[in-house]
Amino acid sequence: MYTSMEGSWINTLFFWTFTLFGMINFIHLGLYIVGANTYDIMQWRRKKRLEAEKEQYEPLLTVLVPAHNEELGIIRTLDTISKST
């Protein structure tokens, strides 16, 4: 049988062991929650930024103008095309 001194020592050891593991698990859970929320906020900001960039996107347009010996009229043609786009 255990004496009262040994039982007290074992109870104290179990108490501090379970307390330590409980604190570690509690801290781990807290860090997990903070990390998950931080990740969600970063993804939300990224999504909003990508949506804003998508709205600002203007596709490029290529205009082919056939011109042969059009030195005089090409400037006026290019000015008209640039104003219409």
CYANA upper distance limits for C-alpha pairs under 8 A (distance plus 0.5 A):
  2 TYR  CA      6 GLU  CA      6.32
  2 TYR  CA      7 GLY  CA      6.56
  3 THR  CA      7 GLY  CA      6.82
  4 SER  CA      8 SER  CA      6.58
  5 MET  CA      9 TRP  CA      6.79
  6 GLU  CA     10 ILE  CA      6.71
  7 GLY  CA     11 ASN  CA      6.52
  8 SER  CA     12 THR  CA      6.58
  9 TRP  CA     13 LEU  CA      6.68
 10 ILE  CA     14 PHE  CA      6.67
 11 ASN  CA     15 PHE  CA      6.50
 12 THR  CA     16 TRP  CA      6.70
 13 LEU  CA     17 THR  CA      6.50
 14 PHE  CA     18 PHE  CA      6.54
 15 PHE  CA     19 THR  CA      6.52
 16 TRP  CA     20 LEU  CA      6.42
 17 THR  CA     21 PHE  CA      6.78
 18 PHE  CA     22 GLY  CA      6.38
 19 THR  CA     23 MET  CA      6.58
 20 LEU  CA     24 ILE  CA      6.69
 21 PHE  CA     25 ASN  CA      6.62
 22 GLY  CA     26 PHE  CA      6.54
 23 MET  CA     27 ILE  CA      6.58
 24 ILE  CA     28 HIS  CA      6.53
 25 ASN  CA     29 LEU  CA      6.59
 26 PHE  CA     30 GLY  CA      6.74
 27 ILE  CA     31 LEU  CA      6.65
 28 HIS  CA     32 TYR  CA      6.60
 29 LEU  CA     33 ILE  CA      6.71
 30 GLY  CA     34 VAL  CA      6.70
 31 LEU  CA     35 GLY  CA      6.41
 32 TYR  CA     36 ALA  CA      6.50
 33 ILE  CA     37 ASN  CA      6.66
 34 VAL  CA     38 THR  CA      6.58
 35 GLY  CA     39 TYR  CA      6.61
 36 ALA  CA     40 ASP  CA      6.68
 37 ASN  CA     41 ILE  CA      6.67
 38 THR  CA     42 MET  CA      6.72
 39 TYR  CA     43 GLN  CA      6.69
 40 ASP  CA     44 TRP  CA      6.58
 41 ILE  CA     45 ARG  CA      6.71
 42 MET  CA     46 ARG  CA      6.64
 43 GLN  CA     47 LYS  CA      6.55
 44 TRP  CA     48 LYS  CA      6.77
 45 ARG  CA     49 ARG  CA      6.62
 46 ARG  CA     50 LEU  CA      6.63
 47 LYS  CA     51 GLU  CA      6.68
 48 LYS  CA     52 ALA  CA      6.68
 49 ARG  CA     53 GLU  CA      6.69
 50 LEU  CA     54 LYS  CA      6.55
 51 GLU  CA     55 GLU  CA      6.80
 52 ALA  CA     56 GLN  CA      6.95
 53 GLU  CA     57 TYR  CA      6.79
 67 ALA  CA     74 ILE  CA      7.96
 70 GLU  CA     74 ILE  CA      6.17
 71 GLU  CA     75 ILE  CA      8.21
 73 GLY  CA     77 THR  CA      6.73
 74 ILE  CA     78 LEU  CA      6.58
 75 ILE  CA     79 ASP  CA      6.66
 76 ARG  CA     80 THR  CA      6.67
 77 THR  CA     81 ILE  CA      6.75
 78 LEU  CA     82 SER  CA      6.62
 79 ASP  CA     83 LYS  CA      6.73
 80 THR  CA     84 SER  CA      6.81
 81 ILE  CA     85 THR  CA      7.16
